[in-house]
């Protein structure tokens, strides 16, 4: 699962990944400039403090591209074990209104296309979360509830009566 930050979308994506797979790995792409190296180190420290019980793999990129390193990583996994089934979960925010898409980065679209074109047998799943599903009802913008304390528990859906 590609991750760029620790957020409610990331926590929901990890929870979903843990519910459907035995082995879950979070993948982060860092760039080679000194500023970005410091940001990557800070992200890794925050990841360890958050402790979602999912290993974090950091890929480096000399260019400002997240798709190429992820596709290369997936191709390496496919080459090492062709019988292994790889599922990539791409969590993303789904805005209420179509014009709100302009405000959100479209990394999911870019990764989806690059992975489909660059890999042989990878299953893609784009997990879209509505902002209303992720926003806590009683939390203000600066409250501690704005960030996840840990990955949310995985619960089975209740059948309707």
C-alpha positions in Angstrom: 0.0 0.0 0.0 1.6 3.3 -1.0 1.7 5.9 1.8 2.7 9.6 1.8 1.6 10.7 5.2 0.0 9.5 8.5 -3.6 10.3 8.2 -7.1 8.9 8.7 -7.0 7.8 5.0 -3.8 5.9 5.7 -5.2 4.3 8.9 -8.3 3.2 7.0 -6.3 1.8 4.2 -4.1 -0.2 6.5 -7.1 -1.5 8.4 -8.6 -2.7 5.1 -5.3 -4.2 3.9 -4.9 -6.1 7.2 -8.4 -7.4 6.9 -7.8 -9.0 3.4 -4.2 -10.0 3.4 -1.7 -11.9 5.5 1.3 -9.8 4.5 0.9 -6.0 4.4 3.7 -3.6 3.5 3.5 0.2 3.4 5.6 1.8 0.6 6.8 5.3 0.8 8.8 7.1 -2.0 11.5 9.6 -1.0 13.4 12.0 -3.2 17.2 12.5 -3.1 17.4 16.2 -2.2 18.6 17.0 1.3 15.3 18.6 2.3 13.4 15.5 1.2 15.8 13.2 3.0 15.2 15.0 6.2 11.4 14.8 5.6 11.7 11.1 4.9 13.6 10.6 8.2 10.9 12.5 10.1 8.2 10.4 8.4 10.0 7.2 9.4 10.2 8.4 13.0 6.5 9.3 13.1 5.7 5.9 11.5 7.6 4.1 14.3 5.9 6.2 17.0 2.5 5.5 15.4 3.3 1.8 15.3 0.6 0.4 12.9 2.2 -3.1 13.0 2.9 -2.8 9.2 6.5 -2.5 8.0 7.5 0.6 6.0 9.6 0.2 2.9 11.2 3.4 1.6 12.0 3.6 -2.1 14.2 6.4 -3.5 13.7 8.4 -6.6 16.1 10.8 -8.2 13.3 12.4 -10.1 10.0 13.7 -8.7 8.1 10.6 -9.6 6.4 8.2 -7.2 5.1 5.8 -9.9 8.4 4.6 -11.5 10.0 3.4 -8.2 6.7 1.7 -7.1 6.3 0.0 -10.5 10.0 -1.1 -10.4 9.5 -2.5 -6.8 6.4 -4.4 -7.9 8.2 -5.8 -11.0 11.1 -7.0 -8.8 8.6 -8.8 -6.5 6.9 -10.4 -9.5 10.3 -11.5 -11.0 11.4 -13.1 -7.7 8.2 -15.1 -7.2 5.9 -15.2 -10.3 3.3 -17.4 -8.5 2.8 -14.8 -5.7 -0.4 -12.7 -6.0 0.2 -9.0 -5.3 -2.6 -6.7 -4.4 -1.9 -2.9 -4.3 -4.4 -0.9 -2.3 -4.4 2.8 -3.1 -6.3 4.7 -0.5 -7.6 8.1 -1.6 -10.1 10.8 -0.6 -13.4 11.0 -2.5 -14.7 14.5 -2.3 -18.5 15.2 -2.2 -18.6 17.4 -5.2 -16.9 16.8 -8.5 -15.2 20.2 -8.6 -13.5 19.4 -5.2 -11.3 16.9 -7.1 -9.2 19.9 -8.2 -8.2 20.4 -4.6 -7.0 16.9 -4.1 -3.8 15.3 -5.5 -4.7 12.7 -8.1 -1.9 10.3 -7.1 -4.3 7.4 -7.3 -5.0 7.9 -11.0 -1.3 8.2 -11.7 -0.3 5.1 -9.8 -3.2 3.1 -11.2 -2.2 3.8 -14.8 1.5 3.3 -14.2 1.0 0.0 -12.4 -1.4 -1.3 -15.0 1.0 -0.5 -17.8 4.2 -1.5 -16.0 3.3 -4.8 -14.3 2.2 -8.2 -15.6 -0.2 -9.6 -12.9 -0.8 -7.1 -10.1 -4.3 -6.6 -8.7 -5.3 -3.0 -8.1 -7.8 -1.7 -5.6 -8.5 2.0 -5.2 -10.0 2.6 -1.8 -12.1 5.7 -1.9 -13.0 7.3 1.4 -15.5 10.1 1.7 -14.4 13.0 3.8 -17.5 12.7 6.0 -16.6 9.1 6.9 -13.1 10.1 8.0 -13.9 13.3 10.0 -14.6 12.8 13.7 -17.9 14.4 14.7 -16.6 16.0 18.0 -13.1 16.9 16.9 -12.0 20.4 16.0 -9.3 21.0 13.4 -6.5 21.3 15.9 -7.6 18.4 18.2 -5.7 15.2 18.9 -8.5 13.2 17.3 -7.5 14.7 13.9 -4.8 12.0 13.6 -5.1 8.3 14.2 -3.5 6.9 17.4 -3.2 3.5 15.8 -4.7 1.6 13.0 -8.4 1.2 13.6 -9.6 -2.2 14.6 -10.9 -4.5 11.9 -14.5 -5.5 12.5 -16.7 -7.6 10.5 -19.8 -5.9 9.1 -23.1 -6.7 10.9 -25.8 -8.2 8.8 -29.0 -6.1 8.7 -31.9 -7.5 10.7 
